[in-house]
Amino acid sequence: MTASAAKQVKTTTGHALPILSLAVGTFGIGTGEFAMMGLLPDVARSMDASIPQCGNIVSAYAMGVVVGAPIISLASARMSRKQALILLTLWFAVTNILGTLAHSVGALEFWRFLAGLPHGTLFGGSALTAASLVAEGRRGKAVGHVFAGLTVANVVGAPLASLMGEYLSWRVAYLLVGAIALIAAFMIWRFIPRDDPRPGHSLLGELRAFGRKQIWYVLGVVMLGTGGMFCVYTYVSAALLHVTHVPLWSIPLFQALWGVGMVVGAYVGASAIDRNPLGATIGAFFWNVVTLSLFAFALPHLWSVTIIIFLLGGTIALGPAMQMRLMVVAGDAQTMAASMNHAAFNLANALGAWVGAFVLASGFGYAATGWAGGGIAVMGLLLFLLSIRGEPRLKSQADPAVRFH
């Protein structure tokens, strides 16, 4: 971003509308990603397929994120960030809209894979843009506001999509996702200040991200740190139905409650990062371990599991912390590193779901997913502590506001 454009945003018009534009984009992405989990029954009915057959539709999107993050980061490395954000948001909109025309599981898997390709670069680019719009010492909060779009998607977007699937059609729900993305593209065009293309930006510099130990550490921490949350989240609806014995109609309310916890966790975590990055990150890990472990005790009782589900939403606070950590260690590979953060997040989704399935298949029951999730979070904390042990101050790369020492 040019210095004059950045100054204009910071001093004249403020940064609220630009960051809101980015948050609307992440809201659309989050709704599109998480809505499918609640829409699978309707998809299965419309395509005369079983739910297990349709489960690969969710995996197809996750694989699109993992594949697209490095490839699209390289392809867009020399573009202006504003131009890249607009094009990728339009891509997300079009692929979600065209996916509603699919009449077979295979065709929908194809469109979900394409829709997932820009996910990592969109999230990473949005975080980097938000951080560049504000003064030092406020960047953690700015990144947290961008992440808020994802968390609000779990409060409003995904439950609304589930209701639309139940009373209308999953196709209508994904037309809505496409419309949200189109609105976000317009807002980015209108409110994000113009920045210059980066023809001199080194593609080799972006590729060097894969040769930096600290970046691999952070990606591993993201996968383990948030994998524990997905170990519980993937099966929480079934756990509430079969162990707590809540009525079916209440499941969207519990989903929304988890989402409210995510909103609060993202805000509190982002604010703490600006004050004490290392303490906030370690605190987020301890929060994960404790709340996931308490889930095992709380599940049989309605009052206690209601409280724990809200608290479990706060485990998302680790997301902004790791995004800021990547900005510290990435050097001149910012785009690649920020994009790969969300690839790691989707790998965490797969890891948590797999571990939870193993626990259930072994006969330990739904409550044990909390213990397993807490164990995964402990491994993430140990890996994080290992990554910062003896690490020199990153004087040339780190913003003083986001140093971890």
HUFENHU-V255712 format. One line per field, one symbol per residue. burial: b if it has 16 or more other ideal C-beta (glycine too) atoms within 10 Angstrom, else e. A space follows every 10 residues. Layout:
burial: ???
This chain:
burial: beeebbeebb eeeebeebbb bbbbbbbbbb bbbbbbbbbb ebbbebbebe eeebbebbbb bbbbbbebbb ebbbebbebb bbbbbbebbb bbbbbbbbbb ebeebeebbb bbbbbbbbbb bbbbbbbbbb bbbbeeebbb bbbbbbbbbb bbbbbebbbb bbebbeeebb bebbbbbbeb bbbbbebbbe bbbebeeeee eeeebbebbe eeebbbbbbb bbbbbbbbbb bbbbbbbebb eeebebeeee bbebbbbbbb bbbbbbbbbb bbbbeebeeb bbbbbebbbe bbbbbbebbe eeeebbebbb bbbbbbbbbb bbbbbbbbbb bebbbbbbbb bbbbbbbbbb bbbebbeebb eeeeebbbbb bbbbbbbbbb bebbeebeee eeebeeebbe bbbbe
